[in-house]
């Protein structure tokens, strides 16, 4: 077993970790995500990341476990993964022409210690016509993505600008995560940061 376990089945998170040369195993967490609007988006993401990491860490006490959770937020409204294509269309319609935040909460833990943090990236969407929304939904699987979009998949249809970590919008804030990896002694390559 690798020294690091990713408690997520997200192919985007797998690709991001591979891009910086991290050695890891994937063990998806069975922890249920909380959806409580009384929490701030950052607190909710961090809490869900911790729940995911803790769930896997119990079964692998000798490893460091990485849990992550991403939400999109606009005017205190939280956008998780859409339930269906109707909800995905509504999310994209609401986000069109506006700036929103993408927040990823991270938890690293092992049997002795734990660290939690979150990273925020501002994304501004172009104005979105119904035709652009339909073109995007036809081209991209939107149901497994917070806010019903993946910037790395046909993002040019939607995105006007990004302020902050691009990789955070994809699923992991690699720049911030690298600092945590340094503190935890996890080996990675700085080449692709």
C-alpha positions in Angstrom: 0.0 0.0 0.0 1.2 3.5 -0.9 2.1 6.0 1.8 -0.8 8.2 0.5 -4.4 7.2 -0.1 -6.8 9.4 -2.0 -10.2 9.0 -0.5 -11.9 9.8 -3.7 -12.9 8.2 -7.0 -12.7 11.5 -8.9 -10.7 10.9 -12.1 -9.9 14.6 -12.1 -8.3 14.4 -8.6 -6.4 11.3 -9.7 -5.1 13.1 -12.8 -4.0 16.1 -10.8 -2.0 14.1 -8.2 -0.4 12.1 -11.1 0.6 15.4 -12.8 2.8 16.2 -9.8 4.3 12.7 -9.5 2.7 11.7 -6.2 2.7 8.0 -5.4 -0.8 7.1 -4.1 -3.6 4.5 -4.0 -7.3 5.3 -4.6 -9.7 4.1 -1.9 -13.1 5.9 -2.4 -14.7 6.9 0.8 -18.2 5.7 1.7 -18.8 8.7 4.1 -22.0 10.5 3.5 -21.6 14.2 2.6 -23.3 16.8 4.7 -25.5 19.4 2.9 -26.1 21.9 5.7 -26.7 25.6 4.6 -26.1 26.8 8.1 -22.3 26.2 7.5 -20.2 28.5 5.3 -19.2 26.9 2.1 -15.5 26.6 3.2 -16.5 25.0 6.6 -18.8 22.6 4.8 -16.1 21.6 2.3 -13.5 21.1 5.0 -16.0 19.1 7.2 -16.9 16.8 4.3 -13.2 16.4 3.3 -12.5 15.4 6.9 -15.4 12.9 7.0 -14.2 11.3 3.8 -10.6 11.1 5.0 -11.5 9.8 8.5 -13.7 7.1 7.0 -10.9 5.7 4.9 -8.2 6.3 7.6 -9.9 3.9 10.0 -9.2 1.0 7.7 -5.6 2.1 6.8 -4.0 3.3 10.1 -0.5 3.3 8.7 -1.2 5.6 5.8 -1.8 9.3 5.2 -5.3 9.8 3.7 -6.3 12.7 1.6 -10.0 13.7 1.6 -11.4 16.5 -0.6 -14.7 18.1 -1.3 -15.6 20.9 -3.8 -18.5 23.3 -3.9 -19.4 26.2 -6.1 -21.0 29.2 -4.4 -22.7 32.4 -5.6 -24.4 34.9 -3.2 -24.3 32.4 -0.4 -26.1 29.8 -2.5 -24.3 26.4 -2.7 -24.0 24.4 -5.9 -23.0 20.8 -5.5 -23.4 18.1 -8.1 -26.7 18.4 -9.9 -29.3 15.7 -9.4 -30.3 15.6 -13.1 -29.9 17.6 -16.3 -32.8 19.9 -15.5 -31.0 21.0 -12.3 -27.7 21.2 -14.3 -29.3 23.6 -16.8 -30.6 25.7 -14.0 -27.2 25.9 -12.3 -25.5 27.0 -15.4 -28.2 29.6 -16.2 -27.8 31.1 -12.7 -24.0 31.2 -13.0 -24.0 32.6 -16.5 -22.6 36.2 -16.7 -21.6 36.2 -13.1 -18.6 35.7 -10.9 -18.7 32.8 -8.4 -16.3 31.0 -6.1 -15.1 27.5 -6.3 -14.1 26.2 -2.9 -12.2 22.9 -2.2 -11.8 21.6 1.3 -8.9 19.3 2.0 -8.1 17.0 4.9 -4.9 15.1 5.4 -4.9 12.7 8.3 -3.2 9.6 9.7 -3.4 7.9 13.0 -1.4 10.7 14.8 -2.3 14.0 13.2 -4.7 15.8 11.0 -4.7 19.1 9.0 -7.7 20.8 7.3 -7.8 23.8 5.0 -9.7 25.2 2.0 -8.8 27.1 -1.1 -11.0 29.6 -3.0 -10.9 30.5 -6.6 -13.0 33.2 -8.3 -14.4 32.2 -11.7 -16.4 34.6 -13.9 -18.7 33.0 -16.5 -19.5 34.6 -19.9 -23.2 35.4 -20.4 -24.7 32.0 -21.3 -27.5 31.6 -23.8 -29.7 28.5 -23.7 -27.9 27.3 -26.9 -24.5 27.5 -25.2 -25.8 25.7 -22.2 -27.2 22.9 -24.4 -24.0 22.7 -26.4 -22.0 22.3 -23.1 -24.4 19.7 -21.6 -24.2 17.7 -24.9 -20.4 17.8 -24.8 -19.6 17.2 -21.1 -20.9 14.8 -18.4 -22.1 17.4 -16.0 -23.8 15.3 -13.3 -20.6 14.5 -11.4 -19.3 18.0 -11.2 -20.0 20.7 -8.6 -21.9 23.6 -10.3 -22.5 21.3 -13.3 -19.3 22.2 -15.0 -15.6 21.1 -15.3 -13.3 24.0 -16.4 -10.9 21.5 -18.0 -13.7 20.1 -20.3 -14.8 22.7 -22.9 -14.4 25.4 -20.3 -13.9 27.9 -23.1 -17.6 27.8 -23.7 -18.4 29.1 -20.2 -15.4 30.7 -18.6 -14.4 34.4 -19.0 -11.7 34.6 -16.3 -10.2 32.8 -13.4 -8.6 34.4 -10.4 -6.7 32.0 -8.1 -5.8 28.4 -8.5 -6.9 26.8 -11.8 -6.3 23.3 -10.4 -8.6 24.1 -7.5 -11.4 24.5 -9.9 -10.5 21.2 -11.4 -10.6 19.5 -8.0 -7.4 20.0 -5.9 -5.5 23.2 -5.1 -2.1 21.8 -6.0 -0.1 24.9 -5.0 -1.5 24.9 -1.5 -1.5 21.1 -1.3 2.2 21.0 -2.1 2.9 23.1 1.0 1.0 20.6 3.1 2.8 17.7 1.4 6.1 19.4 2.4 4.9 19.5 6.0 3.8 15.9 5.9 6.9 14.6 4.1 5.0 13.4 1.1 7.2 13.3 -2.0 6.0 15.0 -5.2 7.5 16.7 -8.2 7.6 20.5 -8.3 7.9 20.5 -12.1 4.2 20.8 -12.9 3.1 23.2 -10.1 
